[in-house]
Amino acid sequence: MDGENEKKKKQGRRLWLLAAAVLVCLILSAFIGRYPKPFLTPFSALIDNELARSLLVHLRLPRILMAFLLGTVLSASGAVFQMIFRNPLVDSGFLGVSSGAAFGASIGIVYMGGTALGVQSTAAVFAFLGLAASYAIARRIRWGDWVFRLLLAGISIGALYSAGTGVLKYLADPQKQLPDITFWLLGGLWSVTWSDFWQVLPVVVPGLAVIVLMRWRLNLLAMRDETAFSLGLRPGRERLVLLTAAVA
């Protein structure tokens, strides 16, 4: 018992150290850049220099907060996928979610004018459709373990979406639309504004809240379905809720 308590204390200390390290990185990143001075901007410059204040508030802060938010969400969703599928190598790409989002974003860029709302909406819709299709196909397969069936269905859906994205790249305008698709697929935070941050926040926070509230059930879902059911869980429903939150 004492050994278990000591182990929990060590884990708690590590978490606090990691949290402190993240906080230090966030603060430093707000003062590191090329302008108004190379590398490190002194704090006094924020008081005396209007340009320095503008760069911090309008450029650096939204990018820093967006990076922190995305990192938090990706790590939480990755933990959900890995616990549910009992495999540390599994990610959203195995369920057709990532490729579905890429396909949806490509549709938004090619056929919906490439507006931020259109691209984000179609990416979210096709990501959820990828998860739903993987889930539906897995229920149709009558052999193998549930986790294996879901992974197999997800890989198939992902391949189909990837092929569709390739077709859209071929149909896209090579001067305007194709670079937009490429930049979206590669990802980047250089163009993030406060407007982008506030648009993303209402979408990802509810999903993250669901994951946090149901975090203790992940340990039970990592067991066999019979064990989880005997402990009061409904594995199928719990998995679907957590996977939906992770995709969001």
Secondary structure as UniProt FT lines:
FT   HELIX           2..31
FT   STRAND          32..33
FT   STRAND          39..40
FT   HELIX           43..48
FT   HELIX           50..54
FT   HELIX           55..60
FT   HELIX           61..84
FT   TURN            85..86
FT   TURN            88..89
FT   HELIX           92..95
FT   HELIX           97..111
FT   TURN            113..114
FT   HELIX           116..140
FT   HELIX           146..171
FT   TURN            174..176
FT   HELIX           177..186
FT   TURN            190..191
FT   HELIX           194..213
FT   HELIX           215..221
FT   HELIX           225..230
FT   TURN            231..232
FT   HELIX           235..247
//
